[in-house]
């Protein structure tokens, strides 16, 4: 995982094996796949989990309101 030094936070770790395994994300029906905002909201907790494993407070791909910040 690479993050430029501007966003780097001390206390991270190096991934040595496949030990970062977030909870499964369940979609109730296929129509949920059609709305990108719905997909992004469902995946947020998983992305936050992964980023926290490496010393970050949250995924930098979402803004402080919890919405996907496209264009990063």
N, C-alpha and C positions, 0 to 999 in steps of 0.2 A: 504494500500500500504506500503510495507516495503522496505527500502533501508538501507544498512549497513552504519555505521557511517563514513566510508571513503568517501562515495559519498554523504552524507547528506549535504544539503545546508540550512542555516537558512532562515526563511521567509515562510516556507511551512505551510500547514494547514491540519486540520483533516477533513476527509470526513464525513459529517453528514447526507447526504441524496443522492439520485441519481441526483446530480446537475452537474456532469461533463459529458456533452453530446457532443462529437465531431460531426462534419459534417459527413453526410453519404458518404461512398466511393463507387463510381460507377465504375463497370467494364463493358466495352463496349461489350465484348464477352467472351465466355468460354475459349478461347485459352489463355487469359491473366492469368488464374488460373494456367496454366501449368508451367509458368516460375516464380520461387520463387523470383528472383530479381525484376521482374515487380510487383509482389504482395507487396514486401517489400517497393518499392518506392511509390506505391499508398497509403500505410498505414502510411508512415512516418509523414505526416502532422497531422494525427489523434493522433499518439503516442506523437508527440511533444506537441500538445495541452494538452493532459492529463498530461504530466510531468510538463508543465508550470503551470497548475492549482495548483500544489503542490510545487511551488517555484523553480523549476529547469529551466535552460535555454533551455533545449531540452531533448529528450529521450536519455538515456544513452545506448540504444540498437542499436543506429546508430553511426557511426564514424563521424569525423568532415567533411568528404567529403559527408556525407549524405547517405552512404551505410550501409545496415544492417550489424552489427558486430556480426556475429554468434559465438557461443562458450563462451559467457559471463556467 
